[in-house]
């Protein structure tokens, strides 16, 4: 459903992403892993159609990304980045309703209730966003991203999440991944940047490993995130253990 | 706490505004003799039709324009402190208008020159303060204050260059005074405001999303570049129209949207209509004060509003630095 053909990105003479080709198939859940500054967010921006690749092209549902009208694109994919404006005083419900903008009508009431319930936002509905905690804001933003593509049905929808776990407590992390798994099984394609290698291994079907703006490896998650390759990439020794060792919490 | 719904609030505000407009025509500054209501030959009729009516309606339009421009400017710059008078957009418009007066152009040139002046000011602010937008709230205001000084000083310089008659007309006008509004001016104001009211609604939802961040707006399919350009043009026309006929009036665009936001929240779809009604009413109240405080002398409108607005601006500055828009 999403293919990137030999894409790269340079800006102001700096290489942000070296050429790479990727192919994402409907209903896969991809985790992008890599050290800080590896180019993860740059790649996400390109895949979301927020910036243009300096070379190569990206196709979403067989259409060249550049040629898709902005509103059509917003109906097919939602992208939650880490850039947030924190001091606004819209309440949570108003923020969620913004998800309906690309559709030119009000947000679906059933979807809204579902998301309020899933992210436990019901009691925060009328609270100003600026007064929410970091985790509560993230839940609100996640719910908005889901609401944006839910009317599109599942088969053609793409969800891009840049570090979706930011600020979430353990219980909400688990809930989020359960929801993602559920949506994935319905056919939504999910691509996310994750810092937690363990969660990537456990929940993602596929993985991308980046380092120094370069693609190290892509493919099935268990083939990509091997102990040896991760140790090399992060220059930190990691041990693979099939079951968690004692004194280690595992959700 | 009991809070009326937005719809009820709008009805209440509309009613209050009508009341203020009626009172302003009938009572400000002196009470209209009741006989004038029924006697078409009564000498007061002429006063009402030729002086009070254009002055009241014109003042209301100007207040509505200034309040609306405040809402849009705060949205465009994602800065709750941005206000056309404080950050130099009104001064830009005033400079444009003064050049038109200086060159003794026709009446209809005046608002166009003012709009161009405001446009230049907004573009300068956008290009200089671009990296400060939405982040460094008070630094951005300082850029605006500097722009304000420059435009005001240039305007001052212009008065030195003009002969006495033109100088008097520039300085009379630049103090902010509604008495210069007659039917020709009123016609331009009403037409402008009417067209703006037709155009503005389509931008309000986009502006809401723009307020939560440029990235979010783009992600949701908004052409942010086009939105920015359209807002700049709308703001220039609003400020230009408001300034063209009565000079710079500060703080309306700050006080009114802030008070409204405190009640209905941040949704621009609700903030804008309420702000326009309240802005119009506030100008009429200030105009009434300006006429009666030191009667028979007429105080400049901008003086009244700045005496109240200045201290309030300081309070807001404090609040915004602590809590942002919330």
Interface residues (C-beta under 8 A of the other chain):
Chain A: X48 X50 X69 X70 X71 X72 X73 X74 X75 X78 X79 X81 X83 X84 X85 X86 X87 X88 X89 X90 X91 X94 X95 X98 X99 X101 X102 X128 X129 X130 X131 X148
Chain B: X78 X134 X205 X206 X208 X209 X211 X212 X213 X215 X216 X218 X219 X220 X221 X222 X223 X261 X265 X266 X267 X323 X324 X325 X326
